[in-house]
Amino acid sequence: MRIDNNEILSDEILDKDFLNTIEDALAIGSWELNLLSNTLKWSSVTKKIHDVDANYVPNVDTAINFYKKGQHREKILALFHKALNHAENYDDEFIIITSKGEEKWVRAIGHPKFKNGVCVAIRGIFQDITRKALESKKTLIREKEFKSLFDYSLTGMAKVSLTGEWLKVNNSICRMLGYTKADLLKLSFRDITHPKDLNIGNKELALILSGRMDNFKVNKRYIHKNGKVIYCIVSATIVRDSNGHPQHFIANINDISEIEINKNKISDLLAISSKQNDRLLNFARIVSHNLRSHGGNLEMLLNLKKEDYPENTNDEYFPLMEEAIGNLNETIENLNEVALYKDLDNKSSVPVSLLKYSKNAISNITATTISNNVDIKILIDNNITVYTIPAYLDSILINLLTNAVKYKRQNVTPEITLEAFQTEVYTILKIGDNGLGIDLEKHKDKLFGMYNVFHKHEDSRGLGLFIVKNQIDAMGGKIEVESTVGKGTTFTIYFKN
């Protein structure tokens, strides 16, 4: 059989075309350095990676200079010399700077060819791995970030097997549970779980392993190494492989023992408060019932005196006594309503005449105002109505009026002004006096606190303003204070319309 040289040449051309096609498809270039002729050849893909023209002719020096100066260039030179002198193959990753100034990550492979102990050529492969390298770098950064978060998190974090064994734990879990890492890794979740909480989370785990959930959160108790109970919130997330098969859990464990202990304390305090409220309610009912009897007796005795001894009722004080007893009975009636209804708030408010209740309050302290020669001005329109709990309004007015008299300035005639007006949202009542005044810079934050006293007086108990504030709050209103030491005080009360 005769072989035609033209056929051989044609086959070689076909092989080269085939190899070029493969290089283009896989984006893998080739190169060859012939040391006998000192020529370097790059394939078309290798030239594309370097961003040079198709007719570019490389040499060893220019090829090496494409490698980024520093460790990358030094490393390729070292590997090249080992291949040249010691017949060592190399396969490594480098950064090159292309002719357009672009940084690319490449994989360079070199295979030396020796003949009679002398290197006659080096052939290799050149591949652009920039995308892969950047993705690997991002993955590495994410792994470092997660490792940092895992190791130094203030909350407990753990890698847990599908059957509940600890695979990895951070320092916070060890501090929380009192175990060393080595001790804890010998145990499982169940070993340190409170006996009564062993089944908590089982339903969620089954749903996760079946693929119907990816994470869950439960409250569980664990047992500290010293036997103490630790209350925790446990959050667990499943980690799956690329095919969706479960691999392990990442658990986050927060110690909420202090919250649970305080919650129990609050529950106990609420229970105590509820009992005390019931006692106070019973006390209020008893007091209001007995006061009503005494008030009724006083009114009856006054009426009998009026009928039997009419001549003794013509002085200026008898009408004042009649009015005071009438107001007393009305106040007792209002207190009785408070005692009967436990849940009084702004919904229990009823419309009343502010002028009428102001006059009643002043009448109830007539003896005090007369003995102290108090000048009271009422600037309240007869049509102004406030929505209030009557017993509270009585209490508020009497407390503020008696305080205005109690804390008068020595040798100065006490003056009290009651003024009211309305806006769309509030009915506003101002009660002002010319008394001692309060140092608000010093006492503003504790003005309405219990047992806080701001002036020396034998009758001061520090309860009046505390009661006033609580009653106004209960009705959905608010109170403000303006005061100057040595000039007087004005309380502004806002009743919701």
Salt bridges, closest charged atoms under 4 A:
ASP24 OD1 - LYS48 NZ 3.98
GLU32 OE2 - ARG123 NE 3.36
ASP51 OD1 - LYS104 NZ 3.70
ASP91 OD2 - ARG107 NH2 2.61
ASP92 OD1 - LYS75 NZ 3.60
GLU103 OE2 - LYS68 NZ 2.88
ASP151 OD2 - LYS147 NZ 2.88
ASP183 OD2 - LYS225 NZ 3.75
ASP197 OD2 - ARG221 NE 2.94
ASP214 OD1 - ARG240 NH2 3.24
ASP241 OD2 - HIS245 ND1 3.55
GLU260 OE2 - LYS263 NZ 3.22
ASP278 OD1 - LYS342 NZ 3.64
GLU322 OE2 - LYS306 NZ 3.21
ASP473 OD2 - LYS469 NZ 2.80
